[in-house]
Amino acid sequence: VHPIYTKANNTYFNSCYKKMEALRKEREAREQLLNKHISTCKRKVGILDREVENINRGFEELKNKKAKIAAEHGDQNVNEDDIIVINVGGKMITASRGTLTYQKGTMLEALFSGRWD
């Protein structure tokens, strides 16, 4: 084999080897960055999982408080189709709960919303 071919092959192989080394280092750097991102995501998922647990615990506490209040003061489950008979100055008036509570923020809505039933 002629020495010029050997030198050319060595130069070519060295060039290929250097490119492969550069690609390997780039891949390792990308893998390290990916692992860092995965670790960060797992940590944040853990934080979110704990927050969900806290929210669910708070929700359960509120449900228990609602049930306790309902037991002490009557159930709050009312229907807009409930028919309510009202004595207005000695005259009996019949209306649906939905009609009486239609306008939010009014005295009628407060009186007939079911909070006081």
Buried (B, 14 or more C-beta within 10 A) or exposed (E): EEEEEEEEEEEEEEEEEEEEEEEEEEEEEEEEEEEEEEEEEEEEEEEEEEEEEEEEEEEEEEEEEEEEEEEEEEEBEBEEEBEBEEEEEEEEEEBBBEEBBEEEEEEBBEEBBBEEB
